[in-house]
């Protein structure tokens, strides 16, 4: 229930308040929240189903194409689950409350959101590698510090406020 309320808050924030205050651009708050939910969960399959459901409702209410948010997210989540099998990142992030675990969480979240963004741009631009790379480069140049700031906020939120079990 708490995840659902935070999800609604971030949807309203990204869709309504931030564009009204700053202007229309890519904020990546919802993908960051979705990926943080997966990173800080011990039951990844349950959270994956919940987040895909959240993203489905986001697509419906935002008027986006069905699958435009979910397909890149599922690819990124499968990549994270595959990496997590070898490195056991989730246990290390949840068990310790040190500065290094916070920094690793921020780094992992940033890397995953940029991987998500790459697949999202690839899905939107009809699989042209040159245009995807140009769009991805523009995204990194314009949103690096915003993504870093939001990932710090979300890591602190999941590490100290939500504490998913």
Order of alpha helices (4+ residues) and beta strands (2+ residues): alpha-alpha-alpha-alpha-alpha-alpha-alpha-alpha
